[in-house]
Amino acid sequence: MSAVARYLPARLAQGGRLPWIPATTPGKSSMPLRFFRDNRGFVELLRMEPGVEMPLHRHIGATHAYHLSGSRQLSTGEIFGPGDYECEPPGNTDAWKIVGDEPLTALVIVMGEVEFLGPDGGVRGRANADSQWQEYRRHCHEHGLALLDLFDP
């Protein structure tokens, strides 16, 4: 056995076979790439149309985002665009909006979960590996698509 062979096989998620899954928020969708077992997090491509807002939310674990296209403006006024990388530490709380004429597409790695907050600061929803897996499963079932193994080993 060669030295490299013991590290194979790599886990390949073929983007052409993965669906864009519409969110309950109009103009927002995601393409799941990987789910981490034990609800440790997930990896996705996020797509949002101009003008769509991400409501106030808190990151329980670190979140990493690399912006491929489009721009978003944080509630603090900062703008992230193509080629920008952002690391949000655990506990970071923010809201943002897609600005400009181009849809945002970003590669996002979420560790742990994201809590969506209501006006009173209470948690009104969560996004985590389990919730994203359930959305992927539901979407595939509704559209007659095969479920791909997107879990880490």
Beta strands, then each sheet from edge to edge (+ up, - down):
strand 1: 21-22
strand 2: 28-36
strand 3: 41-48
strand 4: 53-59
strand 5: 63-69
strand 6: 71-74
strand 7: 79-80
strand 8: 85-88
strand 9: 93-99
strand 10: 104-111
strand 11: 114-117
strand 12: 123-127
sheet 1: 1+ 2- 3+ 10- 5+ 8-
sheet 2: 7+ 6- 9+ 4- 11+ 12-
end
